[in-house]
């Protein structure tokens, strides 16, 4: 109960970052099947996907407000404990033979459950089921939640991982693509909410004291009053935990990041670093409109570069390398060029497919020769972050040699547009979009990223409390 509550609350928090649902991976404006609030996308001016973010009430979301990074920490931490709890529970069900009270052994359960439903709707209670603690309708509902709905949410959650989809492109297609999986995941959340409300209602109306005795002590012949006190105290404690953790997360966000980060970090790194992108979408899959996230740098230096067609632009490569480089666009065009049609996964929840052309990052590594001590690449942008400091992100050096990690200066067969990162942006297809730095000005090789900024691995990690590796 504690963990599913955290999952629901944090799921609502994550949904608030892009409260629109689609059945297509292009997320073309106007094709959503559900949106909150029912506010239209501007058509008379340029806009970015960040404008779709909504603050979430702390009564509903964990931890509330505009806290996608912390919401993700709570969601994934709770998911790991929820899966562990569920795995132990299911294992014990079969080890002890208790599975027989949940899993139907006869097809007659379906007509019996229908008759039981009609009995409830007539405001009567069905007679006890011989040899079983649950009536047929309860047995079907509990079996469906444990053995169908729970695994369904795990599977649709995994299908939203850029790391998993990059390695196994066909997997997400089982759910209609990334957005289909996101929509189904949301419907699964609603199914859990409906079950919880219905279950709680039935516990109350069919004899609260008796049911609490069965829940707490496994019998209702004695100590019903004590069972009610214990049950209500447990519920109050869980609600208090939600309130305290939500308040504490907003009050001490960095501490929350540091406490929950180690729990989810091994899985995040495994999905981002250890997977390999095998995406090869056909040209027909390219999105008719690829959403823009973030605005171009508003500095005199960058404006001059744009006005001059980036003729004076240089990509500075330094740090722990044998051969520092200063490359123009012409220099880059002398290197091997690679094109790929891949899917972009934004941390907000939207996606899009585009063709990217550019230089494999591995080719840069082959020329500059990183020293053995170099473990991370620091990618610097002309953009400023939310604190007014130069935007940067870190990348594990092993990701630099992934076959589909490139420095792109082409998009859909044309020069990279300014809103999408001109003159050069990173594409690393096993991570979320904010790691793919746009408006690149330099790459620095370092042994550790903890001496930079706030020490979390990037501007988004420093200011919005994301994880350094984000494979889901």
Residue pairs with C-beta under 8 A, 6 or more apart in sequence:
1 238
2 238
2 241
3 78
3 79
3 81
3 82
3 85
4 82
4 192
4 196
5 238
5 242
6 62
6 74
6 75
6 77
6 78
6 82
6 242
7 75
7 78
7 79
7 82
7 189
8 189
8 192
8 193
9 60
9 61
9 62
9 74
9 242
9 246
10 61
10 62
10 71
10 72
10 74
10 75
10 78
11 75
11 185
11 186
11 189
12 56
12 60
12 61
12 62
12 189
13 56
13 61
13 62
13 63
13 64
13 67
13 68
13 70
13 71
13 74
13 75
14 68
14 71
14 72
14 75
14 349
15 36
15 186
15 349
16 53
16 54
16 55
16 56
16 61
16 66
16 68
16 71
17 52
17 53
17 54
17 68
17 71
17 347
17 348
17 349
18 49
18 52
18 53
18 346
18 348
18 349
18 350
19 35
19 36
19 37
19 52
19 54
20 27
20 32
20 34
20 35
20 36
20 52
20 349
20 350
21 32
21 33
21 34
21 35
21 179
21 182
21 183
21 186
22 31
22 32
22 33
22 179
22 182
22 183
23 33
23 176
23 179
23 180
23 183
24 31
24 177
24 179
25 177
25 178
25 179
25 180
25 287
25 343
25 351
25 352
25 353
26 287
26 288
26 289
26 351
26 352
26 353
27 179
27 287
27 291
27 350
27 351
27 352
28 287
28 288
28 289
29 41
29 289
30 41
33 183
34 183
34 186
36 54
37 54
41 47
41 52
42 51
46 292
46 419
47 292
48 291
48 292
48 293
48 294
48 295
49 291
49 292
49 293
49 346
49 348
49 350
50 293
50 294
50 348
52 348
53 66
53 68
53 348
54 66
55 64
55 65
55 66
56 64
56 65
56 66
56 71
57 64
58 64
58 65
58 246
58 247
58 250
61 67
61 71
61 246
62 71
62 74
62 75
62 242
62 245
62 246
62 249
63 70
63 71
63 74
63 245
63 246
63 247
63 248
63 249
63 250
63 256
64 246
64 250
65 250
67 249
67 250
67 253
67 465
68 347
68 348
68 464
68 466
69 257
69 460
69 461
69 464
69 465
69 466
69 467
70 249
70 250
70 253
70 256
70 257
70 465
72 347
72 466
72 467
73 256
73 257
73 260
73 261
73 264
73 465
73 467
74 245
74 249
74 260
76 263
76 264
76 267
76 268
76 472
77 260
77 263
77 264
79 157
80 263
80 264
80 267
83 154
86 146
86 150
89 146
90 146
90 147
92 98
93 99
93 102
101 132
101 133
101 134
101 139
102 134
102 139
102 142
102 143
102 146
102 147
103 143
103 147
104 136
104 139
104 140
104 143
109 136
109 139
109 140
110 140
112 136
113 136
113 137
113 139
113 140
115 126
115 136
116 126
116 135
116 136
116 137
117 137
119 125
119 126
120 126
120 137
120 202
125 206
126 135
126 137
128 135
129 135
129 136
129 139
132 139
133 214
134 142
141 195
141 199
145 192
145 195
149 188
149 191
149 192
149 195
152 184
152 188
153 185
153 188
153 189
153 192
155 175
156 175
156 181
156 182
156 184
156 185
156 188
157 181
157 185
157 472
158 164
158 171
158 472
159 165
159 171
159 172
159 174
159 175
159 178
159 181
160 172
160 178
160 181
160 182
160 185
160 345
160 472
161 271
161 471
161 472
162 271
162 343
162 345
162 429
162 430
162 431
162 432
162 471
162 472
163 270
163 271
163 272
163 275
163 430
163 431
163 471
163 472
164 171
164 172
164 271
164 275
164 471
164 472
165 171
165 172
165 178
165 279
165 343
165 345
166 275
166 276
166 277
166 278
166 279
166 342
166 404
166 429
166 430
167 275
167 276
167 277
167 278
167 430
168 278
169 278
169 279
169 280
169 281
172 178
172 180
172 181
175 181
175 184
176 183
176 184
177 351
178 343
178 345
178 351
179 350
179 351
182 349
203 211
203 212
203 215
208 228
209 220
209 224
209 225
209 227
209 228
210 220
210 224
211 220
212 224
212 227
212 228
212 230
212 231
213 219
213 220
213 221
213 222
213 223
213 224
213 227
214 220
215 227
215 231
216 226
216 227
216 230
216 231
217 223
217 227
220 227
248 255
248 256
249 256
253 465
254 454
254 465
256 465
257 456
257 465
261 467
264 467
265 467
265 468
265 469
267 471
267 472
268 467
268 469
268 470
268 471
268 472
269 396
269 469
269 471
270 471
271 430
271 469
271 471
271 472
272 396
272 399
272 430
272 431
272 469
272 470
272 471
273 396
273 398
273 399
273 430
273 469
273 471
275 430
275 471
276 402
276 403
276 430
277 342
277 402
277 403
277 404
277 429
277 430
279 340
279 341
279 342
279 343
279 404
279 429
280 340
280 341
281 341
281 342
281 343
281 353
282 341
283 341
283 355
285 341
285 353
286 341
286 353
286 354
286 355
286 412
287 352
287 353
287 354
289 352
290 344
290 352
290 353
290 354
290 411
290 412
290 420
291 346
291 350
291 352
292 419
292 420
293 346
293 348
293 433
294 383
294 438
295 419
296 302
296 383
296 418
296 419
296 439
297 381
297 382
297 383
297 384
297 439
299 382
299 384
301 382
302 382
302 439
304 312
305 312
305 313
305 382
305 423
306 418
306 422
310 329
310 422
310 423
313 328
313 329
313 423
314 326
314 327
314 328
315 325
315 326
315 327
315 328
315 332
315 407
315 424
315 440
315 441
315 442
315 443
316 324
316 325
316 326
316 441
316 442
316 443
317 324
317 325
317 326
317 327
317 364
317 368
317 442
317 443
317 444
317 445
318 324
318 325
318 442
318 443
318 444
318 445
319 374
319 378
319 443
319 444
319 445
319 446
320 370
320 371
320 373
320 374
320 445
320 446
320 447
321 368
321 369
321 370
321 371
321 374
321 445
322 368
322 369
322 370
322 371
323 367
323 368
323 369
324 368
325 364
325 367
325 368
329 409
329 423
329 424
332 358
332 359
332 407
332 409
332 424
335 359
335 363
335 364
336 359
336 360
336 363
337 357
337 358
337 359
338 357
338 358
338 359
338 360
338 406
339 355
339 356
339 357
339 410
340 355
340 356
340 357
340 404
340 406
340 427
340 429
341 353
341 354
341 355
341 356
342 353
342 354
342 356
342 404
342 427
342 429
343 351
343 352
343 353
343 429
344 351
344 352
344 353
344 354
344 433
344 436
345 351
345 432
345 433
346 432
346 433
346 434
347 432
347 433
347 434
347 460
347 466
347 470
354 411
354 412
355 410
355 411
355 412
355 413
356 406
356 408
356 410
356 411
356 427
357 406
357 408
357 409
357 410
357 411
357 413
358 406
358 407
358 408
358 409
358 410
358 424
358 427
359 406
359 407
359 409
360 403
360 405
360 406
361 400
361 401
361 402
361 405
361 406
361 407
361 426
362 400
362 401
362 402
362 403
362 405
364 400
364 407
364 443
365 397
365 400
365 401
368 445
370 397
370 445
371 445
373 447
374 397
374 445
374 446
374 447
375 396
375 397
375 446
375 447
375 448
376 394
376 395
376 396
376 397
376 445
376 446
376 447
376 448
376 449
377 394
377 395
377 396
377 397
377 400
377 443
377 444
377 445
377 446
378 392
378 393
378 394
378 395
378 443
378 444
378 445
378 446
378 449
378 452
379 392
379 393
379 394
379 395
379 426
379 437
379 440
379 442
379 443
380 390
380 391
380 392
380 437
380 440
380 441
380 442
380 443
380 444
381 390
381 391
381 392
381 437
381 438
381 439
381 440
381 441
382 439
382 440
382 441
383 390
383 391
383 438
383 439
384 390
384 391
385 391
385 459
385 460
385 462
385 463
386 459
386 463
386 464
387 459
387 462
387 463
389 453
389 459
391 437
391 459
392 437
392 452
392 453
392 458
392 459
393 434
393 435
393 437
393 457
393 458
393 459
393 460
394 446
394 449
394 452
394 457
394 458
394 468
395 426
395 428
395 435
396 469
397 445
399 405
399 428
399 430
399 431
402 428
402 429
402 430
404 427
404 428
404 429
405 426
405 427
405 428
405 429
406 426
406 427
407 424
407 425
407 426
407 427
407 440
408 416
408 421
408 424
408 425
408 426
408 427
409 415
409 416
409 422
409 423
409 424
410 416
411 417
411 420
415 422
416 422
416 423
416 424
416 425
420 438
421 437
421 438
421 439
421 440
422 439
423 439
423 440
424 439
424 440
425 436
425 437
425 438
425 439
425 440
426 435
426 436
426 437
426 438
426 440
427 436
428 435
428 436
430 471
431 469
431 470
431 471
432 470
432 471
434 458
434 460
434 466
434 470
435 458
435 470
446 452
449 455
449 457
449 458
449 468
453 459
453 462
454 461
454 462
454 463
455 462
456 462
456 465
456 468
457 467
457 468
458 466
458 468
460 466
461 467
461 468
